[in-house]
Amino acid sequence: MDRSLFLARLLGPTFVAVALGMLINLGMYESMITEALHPGILFYLSGFLSLLAGLAIVNLHNRWHMDWRVIITVLGWLMTIGGIMRIVLPRVAIAIGSTIYSGRASTIVVALITGTLGAFLSFKGYMRRA
């Protein structure tokens, strides 16, 4: 199977599930986000796992052709950069995260963007090929 399809099939449904979870359990996710945006082991581990996943994607899928597959490459780089930021510059990463998740409306917007991206990747990964 093509790596792009494999990664789209992996990331797409995961993003959809996360987005649905955020929208259905908004209060709980807001609490988790608030808790996660404090220095500590949870913040470090999220950076470590993001770095590992991002590097895996970048090493397997560093394609810069201007079609839908570039989204996977960009996600890999964003995960890599986000992981490095959380490990090396945690205060900066917390400030950025606090700005992104500044209230209920921004959490809903992030969930909708994540869900849309997940639906798009799922469609690309699972649509039947002619």
C-alpha positions in Angstrom: 0.0 0.0 0.0 1.2 3.5 -0.8 2.6 5.3 2.3 0.4 8.3 1.7 -2.7 6.1 1.8 -1.5 4.3 4.9 -0.8 7.5 6.8 -4.1 9.0 5.6 -5.9 5.9 6.9 -4.1 6.2 10.2 -4.3 9.9 10.8 -7.8 10.6 9.3 -9.9 8.4 11.6 -7.8 9.4 14.6 -8.4 13.1 14.0 -12.1 12.5 13.5 -12.3 10.6 16.8 -10.4 13.3 18.6 -12.6 16.0 17.1 -15.8 14.2 18.1 -14.5 13.6 21.6 -13.7 17.3 21.9 -17.1 18.4 20.7 -19.1 15.8 22.7 -17.1 16.3 25.9 -16.1 19.9 25.6 -15.9 20.7 29.3 -13.7 17.6 30.0 -11.4 18.4 27.1 -11.1 22.0 28.3 -10.0 20.7 31.7 -7.5 18.3 30.1 -6.1 21.0 27.9 -5.7 23.4 30.9 -4.0 20.6 32.8 -1.7 19.7 29.9 -0.6 23.3 29.5 1.5 23.3 32.7 5.1 22.3 32.9 5.6 18.8 34.1 5.9 15.2 33.0 2.7 15.2 31.0 3.8 18.2 28.9 7.3 16.6 28.4 5.8 13.2 27.4 3.4 14.9 24.9 6.4 16.6 23.3 8.5 13.4 23.3 5.6 11.4 21.6 4.9 14.2 19.2 8.6 14.4 18.2 8.7 10.6 17.7 5.5 10.5 15.6 6.5 13.6 13.6 10.0 12.2 12.8 8.4 8.8 11.8 6.1 10.7 9.3 8.9 12.9 8.0 11.2 10.0 7.5 8.6 7.9 5.7 6.8 10.7 3.9 8.8 13.8 3.1 6.9 14.6 -0.1 6.5 18.2 -1.3 4.4 17.6 -4.4 1.5 20.1 -4.5 -1.4 17.6 -4.1 -3.3 16.4 -1.0 -0.3 14.3 0.1 1.6 17.4 1.1 -0.8 17.8 4.1 0.7 14.6 5.6 4.2 16.0 5.2 3.2 19.3 6.8 1.5 17.5 9.7 4.7 15.5 10.2 6.8 18.6 10.3 4.4 20.4 12.6 4.4 17.4 15.0 8.2 17.4 14.9 8.5 21.1 15.5 5.9 21.0 18.2 7.6 18.1 20.0 11.0 19.9 19.9 9.4 23.1 21.2 7.8 21.3 24.1 11.1 19.6 25.0 13.6 22.5 24.4 11.4 25.6 24.9 8.5 24.5 27.1 7.6 28.1 28.3 7.3 29.3 24.7 5.2 26.2 23.8 2.9 26.8 26.8 2.4 30.4 25.8 1.5 29.4 22.2 -0.8 26.6 23.5 -2.5 29.0 25.9 -3.1 31.5 23.0 -4.5 28.8 20.8 -6.8 27.4 23.5 -7.9 30.7 25.0 -11.5 29.8 25.5 -14.5 27.6 24.6 -14.9 29.1 21.1 -11.3 28.4 20.2 -11.5 24.8 21.4 -14.6 24.4 19.2 -12.7 25.9 16.3 -9.7 23.6 16.8 -12.1 20.6 17.1 -13.9 21.6 13.8 -10.6 22.1 12.0 -9.2 18.7 13.3 -12.5 17.0 12.3 -12.5 18.5 8.8 -8.9 17.5 8.3 -9.5 14.0 9.6 -12.6 13.6 7.3 -10.6 14.8 4.3 -7.7 12.4 5.1 -10.1 9.5 5.7 -11.8 10.2 2.4 -8.5 10.2 0.6 -7.3 7.2 2.4 -10.4 5.0 2.1 -12.0 6.2 -1.2 -12.2 3.5 -3.8 -9.6 3.8 -6.6 -10.9 3.6 -10.1 
